[in-house]
Amino acid sequence: MTDREIVEAILRRDPSVTKEYLYRRCYPLFKSIYDRYYTDCHSCFEFINEIYLLIMTPGKGQTESRLATFSYRCTLTMWLKIVAQNYCRQLFAKKGEFFEESLPEGDRNSVISQSLSLSMHDLDRADLQRILDSMPNERYRRLITLRYIDEKSNEETASLLGMTMANFYNKHKLAKEQFSQQLRKEGLI
């Protein structure tokens, strides 16, 4: 199908084309955006649902949906990528504005520098647990918990997890990346 045919089918609310294109063919695109950016969604499918609603409803002061005004100057997939990334950036900006408004006047100037130096000690226990629970890899969660919350040494953590030091350093790097990714999704860094 061409992009024009896909757009027309989605606008007609054709369930088979919508499911095939948005939820199957574009799933890797949406999953990469979902993993990289902040959203309020608990799963990638929920994120795709939000993007679907976004493209199917008219914007403020408009009578046509965003998808209906798609001009075909780029591919439909590229347009969806741009729409989804902009949506995530707007969510992140709104969360940042809310955070800044809740700070005392003198602290507003240091929000950016504070967010870049965020450590686990800066998170309250509930936030930290939520971030850890959102990590998909249980072994990485355990590694982060032992190393940074329980403050075990690298050697102690490797021993408790039954890893060689070489394996530990590899998994440690991956666990930190996954933890940082979850922090970014939550808008905390």
Helices and strands as residue ranges (DSSP letters): H 3-11, H 15-18, I 19-25, H 27-36, H 44-56, H 76-101, G 105-110, H 111-116, G 120-122, H 125-134, H 138-144, I 145-149, H 154-161, H 165-185
